[in-house]
Amino acid sequence: MTLRVKFLLFVVIIHGVLIALAVQIMRTNAPLFIGTEVLLLISIVLTVQLYRGFVRPFQLIAAGTEAIRAKDFSMKFVPVGQKEMDQLIDVYNHMIDELRQERVTQHEKSFLLERLIQASPAGILLLDFDGRVEAANPAAERCLLLPQQELLGQLPAQLPGEWGPVLSSLQAGQPQVIQLSGIRTYRAHCSHFLDRGFTRNFIMLEELTQELIRQEKQAYEKLIRMMSHEINNSIGAINSILQSFSYYTGQLHPDDQTDFSEALEVSINRNTHLANFIANFANLVRLPAPSVAPATCTIWYAPFTASCRCRAKSAALPGTGTWPRATVGRAGLSAD
């Protein structure tokens, strides 16, 4: 039995008793009967007003309850002029404003988090309460080489390839490095968050391939600069010594002076070419496009003839004065 029914039942009983008493005194005391009737009318009017004031808060509470149950936080009440009712309406409107603002904030944060996950360069696997994959962002699809439809509902240990054994043994706060076939290298990290009061895990996959390549490139550049510095210092000293040897040319036999001078010149030129090669290699950023032009191979092989002439003469080998033509570029040559 509701409170409204109890109130109506009480009012009906009271007024029924008053009407019965008025009927009893109607024949014996007319003035008292008239007074009783007036009192009864006043009581009915006051009861109706009291009932309306008593029922209205329940109506507002019922309407507010239905709005909250329907998650409709846009409905608000206006003051009715009664102090108690206005206080209740003010509290309700303030509560609805707070709930609506909290709901909008949660939606905005959820939307922002979803966009960040989708745009993240790191692969993210969201796991449900049973530890199965519930969602995966595009970066995770690229890392695992599987579409999202095939990832949903799987345990991390069931993933194909080398991912399954590694992810099955992954512990929170203990990242592991995964090196796949080739140079692909990833770092897997497991963590957790609270969802509706319960702990859920997620796995983050970071690609380290480009970072390792960048570090190796920096290491090689430093090594090349150091080699260039050492080779240039050594070649400078060697060329200085070879140039000093040229002062002894006049002390040799006339038949050997030409070969000696040419041998020194070839050695100095080769050392200079080596120094230039190392210097260009140190300054190398990318290979330039080849500049192809026809030329004879004399420019490539002539410097070696002087150093080999003595050995050729002693072995009585026949010589030739013609060289094949070739297409020469910066990166190499190709014979015609």
Legacy VTK file of the C-alpha trace (Angstrom):
# vtk DataFile Version 3.0
C-alpha trace
ASCII
DATASET POLYDATA
POINTS 336 float
0.000 0.000 0.000
1.503 3.286 -1.092
1.662 6.435 0.977
-0.831 8.159 -1.323
-3.419 5.399 -0.834
-2.960 5.540 2.917
-3.505 9.294 2.915
-6.650 9.048 0.780
-8.011 6.250 2.971
-7.400 8.336 6.093
-9.135 11.388 4.580
-12.160 9.326 3.464
-12.577 7.773 6.929
-12.334 11.125 8.737
-14.790 12.859 6.440
-17.132 9.846 6.510
-17.260 10.067 10.309
-17.919 13.818 10.116
-20.758 13.295 7.627
-22.295 10.576 9.827
-22.207 12.874 12.863
-23.765 15.697 10.827
-26.622 13.415 9.788
-27.243 12.439 13.433
-27.626 16.055 14.609
-29.464 17.275 11.496
-32.967 16.782 13.141
-32.073 17.723 16.685
-29.817 20.781 16.321
-30.091 22.628 13.017
-27.554 25.411 13.807
-24.945 22.825 14.825
-25.682 20.868 11.657
-25.101 23.949 9.516
-21.855 24.699 11.353
-20.770 21.086 10.879
-21.485 21.284 7.180
-19.460 24.490 6.831
-16.604 22.901 8.788
-16.849 19.846 6.570
-16.618 21.972 3.403
-13.628 23.881 4.779
-11.976 20.553 5.682
-12.533 19.182 2.196
-11.031 22.310 0.596
-7.996 22.196 2.908
-7.609 18.458 2.327
-7.589 18.943 -1.441
-4.931 21.660 -1.174
-2.927 19.569 1.251
-3.210 16.581 -1.061
-1.938 18.581 -4.023
0.977 19.948 -2.015
1.636 16.483 -0.625
1.493 14.665 -3.968
3.488 17.152 -6.083
6.887 16.243 -4.567
6.172 12.596 -5.298
5.309 13.454 -8.881
8.526 15.410 -9.287
10.536 12.622 -7.687
8.900 10.056 -9.979
9.537 12.204 -13.071
13.157 12.767 -12.035
13.636 9.063 -11.352
12.320 8.162 -14.789
14.600 10.756 -16.422
17.651 9.404 -14.597
16.665 5.820 -15.425
16.360 6.812 -19.098
19.743 8.657 -18.863
18.046 11.861 -19.946
20.048 14.586 -18.206
18.443 17.442 -20.136
15.150 17.629 -18.191
15.030 20.254 -15.455
12.227 21.590 -13.220
11.208 25.206 -12.639
10.433 26.616 -9.150
6.769 26.452 -8.096
6.809 29.117 -5.410
6.857 26.777 -2.375
9.969 26.984 -0.223
10.341 23.244 0.414
9.568 22.340 -3.195
11.921 25.007 -4.537
14.756 23.622 -2.387
14.113 20.125 -3.691
13.950 21.385 -7.290
17.184 23.351 -6.873
19.019 20.288 -5.542
17.674 18.150 -8.382
18.622 20.685 -11.085
22.128 21.031 -9.639
22.530 17.250 -9.572
21.345 16.967 -13.185
23.819 19.674 -14.285
26.681 17.852 -12.563
25.698 14.507 -14.090
25.394 16.022 -17.559
28.770 17.757 -17.287
30.386 14.570 -15.982
28.853 12.588 -18.821
30.096 15.052 -21.450
33.572 15.036 -19.901
33.696 11.247 -19.872
32.581 11.085 -23.504
35.205 13.626 -24.542
37.962 11.787 -22.667
36.842 8.461 -24.108
36.778 9.886 -27.634
40.200 11.487 -27.178
41.668 8.242 -25.800
40.217 6.277 -28.710
41.668 8.710 -31.239
45.063 8.595 -29.517
45.066 4.793 -29.556
44.137 4.705 -33.237
46.806 7.277 -34.155
49.528 5.870 -31.898
52.647 4.648 -33.746
52.991 1.912 -31.135
50.837 -1.189 -31.416
48.274 -1.569 -28.612
46.330 -4.731 -27.779
43.451 -4.250 -25.315
42.598 -7.408 -23.397
39.255 -8.226 -21.789
38.758 -9.609 -18.285
39.533 -13.133 -19.558
42.840 -12.057 -21.098
41.645 -12.242 -24.729
42.216 -9.564 -27.331
39.253 -7.193 -27.344
40.619 -4.401 -29.563
43.732 -3.614 -31.606
44.848 -0.410 -33.272
46.238 -0.197 -36.851
49.829 -0.153 -35.599
49.287 -3.515 -33.866
47.901 -4.930 -37.122
51.064 -3.821 -38.930
53.311 -5.307 -36.246
51.520 -8.653 -36.121
50.765 -8.718 -39.887
47.178 -9.746 -39.091
43.851 -7.913 -39.543
41.853 -6.946 -36.482
39.128 -9.508 -37.210
41.630 -12.355 -36.797
43.070 -10.890 -33.595
39.790 -10.434 -31.722
39.010 -13.165 -29.222
42.475 -14.746 -29.279
44.771 -15.215 -26.345
48.215 -13.587 -26.742
49.779 -17.061 -26.489
47.778 -18.149 -29.563
49.237 -15.517 -31.870
51.217 -17.007 -34.765
54.973 -16.973 -35.210
57.328 -15.860 -32.486
54.755 -13.539 -30.932
52.837 -16.239 -29.059
55.651 -17.636 -26.852
56.974 -14.168 -26.034
53.635 -12.536 -25.219
52.490 -15.532 -23.156
55.445 -15.074 -20.778
55.186 -11.278 -20.687
54.872 -9.868 -17.165
53.691 -6.416 -16.113
56.588 -3.995 -15.692
59.055 -6.355 -17.423
59.405 -5.360 -21.101
60.938 -7.832 -23.513
62.715 -7.314 -26.831
61.485 -9.439 -29.736
63.707 -9.885 -32.795
61.914 -11.411 -35.749
63.342 -12.684 -39.005
65.568 -10.137 -40.674
66.160 -6.862 -38.872
62.649 -6.336 -37.475
62.969 -5.671 -33.747
60.160 -4.851 -31.302
59.797 -4.181 -27.591
56.710 -5.602 -25.856
55.426 -4.020 -22.660
52.475 -5.133 -20.509
50.532 -2.899 -18.126
47.030 -2.619 -16.634
44.234 -0.134 -15.950
40.951 -0.087 -14.013
37.685 -0.619 -15.861
34.493 -0.444 -13.752
36.511 -1.309 -10.677
38.265 -4.348 -12.205
41.798 -4.700 -13.552
42.318 -5.093 -17.286
45.626 -5.570 -19.082
46.931 -4.162 -22.321
50.051 -4.901 -24.360
52.081 -2.221 -26.126
54.340 -3.105 -29.070
57.049 -0.577 -29.980
59.082 -0.940 -33.167
62.816 -0.488 -32.571
64.022 -1.229 -36.109
64.352 2.386 -37.235
65.881 3.392 -33.905
68.498 0.642 -34.141
69.253 1.573 -37.752
69.696 5.204 -36.703
72.050 4.236 -33.883
74.051 1.963 -36.178
74.261 4.754 -38.739
75.602 7.147 -36.126
78.141 4.548 -34.969
79.313 3.895 -38.544
79.574 7.609 -39.254
81.748 8.062 -36.181
83.886 5.079 -37.185
84.279 6.378 -40.756
85.318 9.812 -39.519
87.890 8.253 -37.218
89.254 6.037 -40.024
89.398 9.027 -42.374
91.345 11.013 -39.805
93.868 8.229 -39.179
94.322 7.361 -42.881
94.796 11.005 -43.878
97.474 11.417 -41.199
99.271 8.250 -42.285
99.066 8.981 -46.015
100.374 12.502 -45.487
103.470 11.138 -43.752
103.964 8.378 -46.373
103.694 10.813 -49.311
106.186 13.103 -47.611
108.659 10.213 -47.299
108.090 9.131 -50.929
108.664 12.670 -52.137
111.906 12.702 -50.152
113.009 9.571 -52.011
112.853 11.486 -55.280
116.059 13.340 -54.304
117.954 10.051 -54.624
116.938 9.574 -58.270
120.156 11.147 -59.533
122.243 8.656 -57.597
120.729 5.644 -59.399
121.835 4.069 -62.668
120.421 5.986 -65.653
118.474 2.939 -66.832
116.705 2.690 -63.447
115.966 6.386 -62.875
112.860 6.441 -65.095
111.330 3.349 -63.469
112.157 4.659 -60.001
110.568 8.044 -60.680
107.464 6.503 -62.205
107.126 4.063 -59.298
107.299 6.922 -56.795
104.786 8.934 -58.795
102.370 5.970 -58.993
102.683 5.333 -55.237
102.058 8.978 -54.397
99.064 9.116 -56.763
97.553 5.947 -55.322
97.959 7.233 -51.792
96.364 10.536 -52.818
93.449 8.690 -54.442
93.015 6.624 -51.275
92.975 9.765 -49.133
90.415 11.385 -51.429
88.291 8.234 -51.406
88.243 8.084 -47.622
87.461 11.805 -47.411
84.557 11.460 -49.848
83.356 8.367 -48.028
83.337 10.304 -44.772
81.247 13.065 -46.365
78.927 10.610 -48.080
75.226 11.189 -47.514
73.836 9.282 -50.437
75.217 7.842 -53.628
75.055 10.389 -56.461
73.522 9.506 -59.799
76.115 8.057 -62.218
77.509 10.359 -64.885
78.181 7.999 -67.815
80.686 8.936 -70.542
82.751 6.845 -73.016
86.496 6.604 -72.312
89.439 4.271 -72.813
90.681 2.012 -70.067
94.116 3.631 -70.282
93.133 6.101 -67.564
92.495 3.159 -65.255
95.350 0.790 -66.098
98.167 3.090 -67.178
99.344 3.843 -63.625
99.933 0.117 -63.045
102.124 -0.360 -66.117
105.034 1.590 -64.696
105.194 -0.495 -61.530
104.928 -3.741 -63.519
107.280 -2.792 -66.379
110.408 -4.082 -64.732
108.819 -7.452 -63.982
107.457 -7.644 -67.537
110.882 -6.942 -69.033
112.551 -9.583 -66.866
109.950 -12.156 -67.908
110.171 -11.101 -71.569
106.393 -10.614 -71.824
105.045 -8.947 -74.981
103.221 -5.627 -74.489
100.340 -4.006 -76.304
99.595 -0.379 -76.831
95.810 -0.590 -77.325
93.111 -0.727 -74.665
89.433 -1.616 -74.964
86.830 1.130 -74.748
84.417 1.223 -71.834
81.500 3.249 -70.521
82.761 4.901 -67.358
80.731 6.342 -64.522
81.340 7.466 -60.971
80.147 4.178 -59.544
82.134 1.926 -61.899
82.615 0.949 -65.526
81.177 -1.489 -68.032
83.135 -2.834 -71.013
81.824 -2.401 -74.517
LINES 1 337
336 0 1 2 3 4 5 6 7 8 9 10 11 12 13 14 15 16 17 18 19 20 21 22 23 24 25 26 27 28 29 30 31 32 33 34 35 36 37 38 39 40 41 42 43 44 45 46 47 48 49 50 51 52 53 54 55 56 57 58 59 60 61 62 63 64 65 66 67 68 69 70 71 72 73 74 75 76 77 78 79 80 81 82 83 84 85 86 87 88 89 90 91 92 93 94 95 96 97 98 99 100 101 102 103 104 105 106 107 108 109 110 111 112 113 114 115 116 117 118 119 120 121 122 123 124 125 126 127 128 129 130 131 132 133 134 135 136 137 138 139 140 141 142 143 144 145 146 147 148 149 150 151 152 153 154 155 156 157 158 159 160 161 162 163 164 165 166 167 168 169 170 171 172 173 174 175 176 177 178 179 180 181 182 183 184 185 186 187 188 189 190 191 192 193 194 195 196 197 198 199 200 201 202 203 204 205 206 207 208 209 210 211 212 213 214 215 216 217 218 219 220 221 222 223 224 225 226 227 228 229 230 231 232 233 234 235 236 237 238 239 240 241 242 243 244 245 246 247 248 249 250 251 252 253 254 255 256 257 258 259 260 261 262 263 264 265 266 267 268 269 270 271 272 273 274 275 276 277 278 279 280 281 282 283 284 285 286 287 288 289 290 291 292 293 294 295 296 297 298 299 300 301 302 303 304 305 306 307 308 309 310 311 312 313 314 315 316 317 318 319 320 321 322 323 324 325 326 327 328 329 330 331 332 333 334 335
